Amino acid sequence: MKPNWMGRALIVTMLSFFALAHPAWGGVTKCTMTYSLAGWSAGYSTASGRGTITCDNGQSARVSLRATGGGPTAGKSKTVDGSGTFSEVADIRELFGTYASAEAHAGAGGSSAAQVVTKGTVSLAFSGTGKGIDLGVSFGKFVIAKQSAKRHQRK
């Protein structure tokens, strides 16, 4: 009896599809982030801030944000009213980590910024308004880290 290679190929293809797909029983959640971010650049750029991620499945987390990069860029800015939307994920834990970023920015006085960062299959599109003076292009990384709970010190 000859092996049925077409049947086996079909089974392997179907198993691969199910292994890569998000499980329907686990659900998919949509998450957003509000944030503030301040930084400077002069050939090297750096910024840090804080935010809150909220998901439609009830999960939420306070996060710290850090961006670093380099390129022909100069200035100083502060985003005070930022918001973003993540691609769909199965769990909020998928959102923490290091994202690749590329940014072009220009502003003087009141300014606005928009950016998309990505890590694997997870992306974040975010924008905000603030103040500053900046001009340039930079490439680097954007890190989202879960803030640990503050410990109360005894007096």
N, C-alpha and C positions, 0 to 999 in steps of 0.2 A: 504494500500500500504506500503510495507516494504522500509525503507530507503536504498539507494544505498551507503553503506559504502565504497566500493572500489572506486567509482567515487569521493566521498568526499576526500578520502585519496589521490587520484591522484591530485585533485585540490590543496589541502594543500601542497603536495610535490612540485608541479610546482610553486606555489606562493612563497614558501620558497626558491626555486632555484633562482627565479628572484629577490627576495629581497637581496640575498647574492651576486649575480653576479654584476660585474661592468657594468653599463649601456652602451650599444654600442653607444648611441647617445651622451654621455658625453665624450667619448674618453678615451684612456689610454695614458699616457705619460711616456717617459723614461728620467731619470735625472742622471746626473753625478756631481761629486764634485771634485774640486782641492783644496788642503789645505796645510798648514804647521802646525806643532804641536811640542811642546817642553815640557819635563817633567822629573820627577825624581821618584825614588822609593826606599824604605827601609822598607819592610814589608807592608807599605801603599804606593800606587802609585797615582800620580796626574800628569795631563798634561793639557795644554790649547793651543789654537791656533785659527786660522781664516781660512775661506775658502769661496769658491763661488760655489753655486749650479746652474747649467744650465740645462734646460729641453728642449726637442725637440718641445714643443708647444709654445716656446717663453718666458716662465716664467724663472726668475732668481732671486737669492737672495744672498746677502753677509751674512755669518753666523759666529757666534763664536762657538768654540768647547771646550768642557771640559770633561775630563775623570778622574774618580776616581775609586779606587778599593783597594783590599788587597790580600795578599797571600805571599808565599815565593819568594820575588823578591827584587832586589837591582840594582841600576844604575842610569844613567842620559843619556838622548838621545834627539835628535832634528831631526825631519823629515822636510825637506825643499822642497821636490818635491813629494807630495802625490797626488794620484787620487783614485776615487772610483766610483762605479756604484750602484745605488739603484734598488730595485725591482720596477716593474711598478706600478704607482699610477694614480689616476684621477686628482690630483691637487698637486702642490708643498707644500701646507700647511700640507699635510699628513707626510712630511719628518721631520718637526720640533718636538722636544720632546726628551724623555729619552729612550735610547736603553739599553738592557742588553748586557754585554760583557764578554767574556772569552778570555784570551790572554796568549800565551807562547812566550817568546822572548829571544834572545841571540845575542849579538853583541859586537864587539870591534873595535874601529876606525870607518871606513866606515861601515854602517850597512843598512839593509833593514828590513821592517816589513810588515806583512799582517794580516788582521783581518776581521771577519764578525761579525756585531752586528745586533740585531733584536729588534723590538717592534711591537708586534701583527703580522700583515701580511706584514709589511714593513721591509725590510732588506737592509743593506749596506755592500758591500764587498769593502774593500779599502786596498791599499798598498802604500808604499813610501820608499824613500831612504834618508839617512842622515848620521849623525855622532853621536857617543856615545859609551858608554860601559854599558851593561846591561845584566842581566841574571835572569830568573825566570818565574813564572806563577802567574797571578792575575785574579780575578773575580770582576766585578763591574758594573759601568754604564758609558755610553757615551751620552753626551747631545749635541744636535744641536739646537741652538737658532738663530732666525733671528735677525740680527743687526738692530738697529733703525737708522734712518737717523741722521747724525750729524747736530746739530743746529749751525748756525753761530752766533757768539757773536758780538755785535756792539762795536766798539771802541770809 
